[in-house]
């Protein structure tokens, strides 16, 4: 499993690559691909998936019960996006013109291997299509020598337009265009969505093989865990894995959690199964949404930044995330229900609260709930250096996450007044 996880993260450099990789995995497991512009024929016992715009995907398996057991995660991560016509020639240096995507830690992208990945659009006589792309080349953003900034270790302010342009070549302005054209087999490439991302390979950390560091731990670990669990579980109801794009920039896109993608799919599944509108709404009342996005572990060098009574630890198991202002969807009931299911499955878990004087980031749970209003809980695995070019987590926590989501997918819920029964 460890080697599979490492390989998965390494190959899934952007949302486009991640979704293409998920599709390949699902097809190999016998899932049927559905097209949004065609009529769906969904049957009990079937396995299906649909993708939107190449960077978001919803996979589902259909049991006998009508209630939905849903896990939502996101496949994008902070990085830099190449602008159109990105090549700049500065006194013989060829650089790429980039803009920030999401809220990354800029300095971690300097002096480390980077590459370009995403999708390219290809035009032919019939129209336009797109292809997932990963460059064969490695690039770097060189930092400024300490001799030119003696105060650098006291703090540095980086300008994304000036300081974060990667070095691509010496006097080869056509290198990127040539690589894209070759990749497209000589066809016209009118536009592209290309990102500058970490090219560091996942690696073990320290003794005993318990820790690992990698790009994109946030949130590809949740994506892969949800797909592993979906494939492994025998569905009692309708199990759904929602892999959304654009969480790092607010989810307000047609392929983000703020879109109608999830609600569209749930409704179409219900229609195809012959459910009435009343039966569909009743099924939602028995449903559960698990928003799976990672959490902050207590930092070994800054423990004071964690909540004084609810510290979250690497190796402590699945994290249940709470926030009084509603940045997370967890409430006492959804937390208790989730813990009941995990307890029966023997899964380790821990609770996270943010220090009361620190801001709390949001995730896709609250946004998804605005589109599909169901009982919901926010969870994740604990990690360090969130939004860094390379992050750190614990392998056993990933294993516990797979067990937790498999347990969720292996049950169904039935609401009876003030009580929810797990069946």
Beta strands, then each sheet from edge to edge (+ up, - down):
strand 1: 32-33
strand 2: 47-52
strand 3: 56-62
strand 4: 68-74
strand 5: 79-90
strand 6: 93-101
strand 7: 114-124
strand 8: 127-134
strand 9: 167-170
strand 10: 188-198
strand 11: 203-205
strand 12: 211-214
strand 13: 238-244
strand 14: 288-292
strand 15: 295-296
strand 16: 318-321
strand 17: 349-352
strand 18: 375-380
strand 19: 382-384
strand 20: 391-394
strand 21: 413-416
strand 22: 419-422
sheet 1: 1+ 2+ 3- 13+ 4+ 14+ 18+ 16- 17-
sheet 2: 8+ 7- 10+ 5- 6+ 9-
sheet 3: 11+ 12- 20+ 19- 15-
sheet 4: 21+ 22-
end
